[in-house]
Amino acid sequence: MSTTVVPPAPLSRRVLPYVMLSPAVLVTLAIVFLPMVQAVWMSLHDYVLFRPKDFAFVGLKNFIAVFQDPVFWVSLQHTAIWIAVTVPAQMLLGLATALLLNQNFPWRGLARALVIIPWALPSVVIALMWVWIYDANFGVLNDFLLRMNLISTSIPWLANPDTALYAIILTLTWQGFPFFAVMILAGLQAIPASYYEAAAIDGASSFRQFWHITLPGLSGVLMTATLLRLIWVANSIDVIFIMTGGGPGYSTYTLPLYALVEARTGLDYGYGSALAVVFTILLLGFVVLYLRRAGRNIA
């Protein structure tokens, strides 16, 4: 029995994939990994911008100060609330929207185009728009609630420490739910219609079809979309910064915003970098746990 020996590919063909990928790798190294390394290196130094020549190595001093900082723990608590409320709210609203857009009704194409508007608008526009909506004097929200007799006086939503964070969460939920809607809608269209037809013949109710066909069919899409939104929401500071700047007091501080304020306002790049590194490690650990648990559930 004779065997055919396949000659190895020419060197140029073996090198070509690496040559084609090298620009993307170099750009990623330049704009992602090098700044990360720089941030870690800076976090180990006492570096205040108005003393640019004083770049003393302090080791873990900044990290010790982080864990002794009460504002850090307040910001960490707000970050946990920020993620735990915003991402599930976006997912549920996106799931409901996708289920509606997957039905047959007139002007469905227009509805699918319009639902993407909150996601397409710049964060600055969204933040300013919702600041006007929440305004205590002429905001639409207070006017509506007063007309419905749900409140007796106007509420300063963004000036009240008890409501400011949740008001911004509502804003980001409105901005981010179209991402889930589009992802889930694509997943719904990938589920074969024959599954639902067979279930209907067997007498399965709409809820049972949703629970045993739709949700398992969307598990991969939901896992990926949730992971992406979790990372984006955790790092989101533009809407908070524009709407409240972290106030009133520290009521809307999150860890990324606190790191930005320390570096931008306090000009303490060493301490700000330490905050950013701690946040990155915490987020990375959470993502790893999420991937392990999600992978186990899918398997």
Phi, psi and omega in degrees: 000121184269146178245142180265126179267119179274121181292146179296151179294149177303154182301323182297322179288327179286330182275335186305314180302321180291324177295319180292327181275341187301320178300316179295321179295317180295319178296318179298318178297321185288321188256352181240300190283321179296316175298327177296315178297319178297320179296318179297316180296319181291328181293342179268007183232156172269099187231104176250134192296328180280002169233066189297334182274348180267093183237067187275137177284125183239003179066234183266015183301316180296323181289324175296319179294327179299311184284349174262000184270117180296330179294328177299315183290324174296316180294323178295318177298316178295323178296319178297316177296316180306313182283314187294333181265316188292311185295311177298323179295318177297319182294314181295317178294321177294322178296314179297319180295318180295321178296322178290317182288345178276352179276161177271119177204159180299146179061032180296322179298320178294319179297320178294328178285321183289330185291342182277352185303312180303326180285329184278336182290144176298149181299327179296315180297315180297315181298314180295322179297316181286334173298319177292323178297320183276354185305134184288339185265313183227021180289147181293322184297311179297320180298317180295315181294325177293319180293328179274002181059031177274337175226156181263332178225158179296144181253127175281082190304317184269350179259355180261121181301336182280340184242345188299312183297317183288332175294320178289326176299318177298320178298313182290329175298316178296323181289323191263346184295331178299331177299312177297319182300315181293316180296314182291323178299319176296321177293323179297320182287345178273350178278124182299136179295337181297332178298314181291324179295317178295320179294321179295321178296324179283357177088017180288137178285170180298321179294317180294324176296318179295318185286322186259346180242307186293306183297314176299325178291337180261002187301315180295318179296315181296321180295313181293313181296320180295319179297315180297314180292326178301314180293316182293317180294318180300324182268358185285122178229347187295315181295317179296315184298321182284321186283318185227342185069014183102346182271185357290138187065235176247020190291340178238022176287133165241167184299314178299322179293320179297319177297318178296316181296318179298320181281323186275315183270310180281347181059020179265087184286334177293311180289320177299321178293323178297318176299317180295320180293316179299316179297318180298318180294317179297316180294319179298317178297319179295319180296319179297316178297320179297316181295321178295315182290318180294319178296324178292321181291322179292320179293000000 
